[in-house]
Amino acid sequence: MKSLYRIKTANITSFGTRGRSIITLKASVSFNNLRLCDAVSMKRPVASISCAKCAIISASEAEERFIVNKIRFGKRISALRRSKGLSQADLAQSLGVTPQAVSKWECGNAVPDLDLLLELSHMYRVSINEMLEDRDLLFELTGQKTDSDNIAYFVPKQERGYNVAWVREIRSGGWIKRNWESAQSENPAMDEVGKNIASCNGIILEIGAGPGGGFMPYVLKANPDATIIISDLSPAIVSEWKKFLDKALGSPNLYYAAFDFCRMPFKDNCIDIISDGGGIGNCEGDKAEALKEAYRVLKPGGRLITSTGFVSRETLASLPKSTQRVLLEKRPDVFEDLYEDTVLAGFGKIDSVISGSWQTDSDDSAIADLARSLGVNLKFTGYIRYCTKT
Ligand SMILES: C[S@@+](CC[C@H](N)C(=O)[O-])C[C@H]1O[C@@H](n2cnc3c(N)ncnc32)[C@H](O)[C@@H]1O
């Protein structure tokens, strides 16, 4: 009930019979001798209220919002315990309870008594509220609430026309599961990046996650409790990742959003790491804008870790003139390594590491199709770039 008391003013303008609709107010206002929070708990139809900051929600949503979700609470305290390197038995011993009691809390079958909660709060250095309440991180960072499916949409929910067939393939081919599983096998280069990103212990934003998830699977391999916002322009891809990871990990620290990374919905200086495994390289939009946006939303000292590839100017110069013309007209971005744009975006420290190469002959991207239609095989040089907002 506590979050009903946050806003100071609200004007009740009319009574209504909105069926099961109720109004959550963040102020303790009253009408008809009935406080609105009482109305919430009694599921009574109440007035419509004019207040920019009020939200009308259904009674069942309100119940969910004000009741401790024991499953998610359990996952949070389990993550906190693991982050301290404690086993359930260790924790049980230091609290003077049985390991079964700890297991019950972590499975969502029970909540510790108040005195034990207080002890946990001191032990983990987090408030009791932080342990008990579901955090709406996306609301904190963007000012927009997530939808009822727990995804924040900053683009229309409906898939863009040109993506429909691709998304269908991703679903029917089980790409997300396949890519996740393949990331579980050893891959020293990607594993190292994953560990590097995970070590920040802050807010990680995976942009253009795509069906491969970019670096996110490797970050979660290094730390399954990492806090990551998983995002893409395609709402279906975000939703597929959510469905998959809810089952595979059930982490309380994963958040989901659909937005265009050339116009990020985040406030300035709020993200610790932007992780981009090939999103900006395959950008629908202006890559320079995407880099500027990344700079804006990162905290000072925050890093953009981005990987993509480019075809060298020497390779371009070796092609027939007519082929060069078509390639430059249709895909000029393929010949840019984005270094200048990264400097122009503001990044003060930029380190690039060549990560390998690939050829369009063995690729099924749009540029590979174009290269094939022109009868050429283009060699891409791949790199990972570490860009710091100094
Ligand atoms: C082809 S994928 C490759 C990289 C991807 N990280 C992966 O591992 O599969 C590129 C992804 O970037 C997304 N994307 C392209 N432009 C975007 C934009 N402007 N904003 C957000 N996502 C974008 C696409 O929807 C796509 O899912």
The ligand as an SDF file (V2000), in Angstrom:
LIG
                    3D

 27 29  0  0  0  0  0  0  0  0999 V2000
   20.9810   -8.7000  -37.7630 C   0  0  0  0  0  0  0  0  0  0  0  0
   21.0450   -8.4470  -36.0460 S   0  0  0  0  0  0  0  0  0  0  0  0
   22.7130   -8.7860  -35.6740 C   0  0  0  0  0  0  0  0  0  0  0  0
   23.2020   -8.4310  -34.3460 C   0  0  0  0  0  0  0  0  0  0  0  0
   22.4860   -8.9560  -33.1530 C   0  0  0  0  0  0  0  0  0  0  0  0
   23.0400   -8.3480  -31.9350 N   0  0  0  0  0  0  0  0  0  0  0  0
   22.6080  -10.4750  -32.9690 C   0  0  0  0  0  0  0  0  0  0  0  0
   23.4510  -10.9290  -32.1470 O   0  0  0  0  0  0  0  0  0  0  0  0
   21.8610  -11.1970  -33.6040 O   0  0  0  0  0  0  0  0  0  0  0  0
   20.8530   -6.6890  -35.9090 C   0  0  0  0  0  0  0  0  0  0  0  0
   19.7440   -6.3300  -34.9520 C   0  0  0  0  0  0  0  0  0  0  0  0
   19.7940   -4.9130  -34.7550 O   0  0  0  0  0  0  0  0  0  0  0  0
   18.4720   -4.4450  -34.7030 C   0  0  0  0  0  0  0  0  0  0  0  0
   18.4730   -3.0230  -35.1020 N   0  0  0  0  0  0  0  0  0  0  0  0
   18.8070   -2.5050  -36.2950 C   0  0  0  0  0  0  0  0  0  0  0  0
   18.6680   -1.1760  -36.2720 N   0  0  0  0  0  0  0  0  0  0  0  0
   18.2150   -0.8530  -35.0430 C   0  0  0  0  0  0  0  0  0  0  0  0
   17.8510    0.3650  -34.4280 C   0  0  0  0  0  0  0  0  0  0  0  0
   17.9150    1.5200  -35.0850 N   0  0  0  0  0  0  0  0  0  0  0  0
   17.4450    0.3420  -33.1480 N   0  0  0  0  0  0  0  0  0  0  0  0
   17.3640   -0.8360  -32.4650 C   0  0  0  0  0  0  0  0  0  0  0  0
   17.6820   -2.0260  -33.0120 N   0  0  0  0  0  0  0  0  0  0  0  0
   18.0910   -2.0290  -34.2940 C   0  0  0  0  0  0  0  0  0  0  0  0
   17.7030   -5.3140  -35.6850 C   0  0  0  0  0  0  0  0  0  0  0  0
   16.3090   -5.3350  -35.3950 O   0  0  0  0  0  0  0  0  0  0  0  0
   18.3630   -6.6510  -35.5010 C   0  0  0  0  0  0  0  0  0  0  0  0
   17.6860   -7.4390  -34.5590 O   0  0  0  0  0  0  0  0  0  0  0  0
  1  2  1  0
  2  3  1  0
  2 10  1  0
  3  4  1  0
  4  5  1  0
  5  6  1  0
  5  7  1  0
  7  8  2  0
  7  9  1  0
 10 11  1  0
 11 12  1  0
 11 26  1  0
 12 13  1  0
 13 14  1  0
 13 24  1  0
 14 15  1  0
 14 23  1  0
 15 16  2  0
 16 17  1  0
 17 18  1  0
 17 23  2  0
 18 19  1  0
 18 20  2  0
 20 21  1  0
 21 22  2  0
 22 23  1  0
 24 25  1  0
 24 26  1  0
 26 27  1  0
M  CHG  2   2   1   9  -1
M  END
$$$$
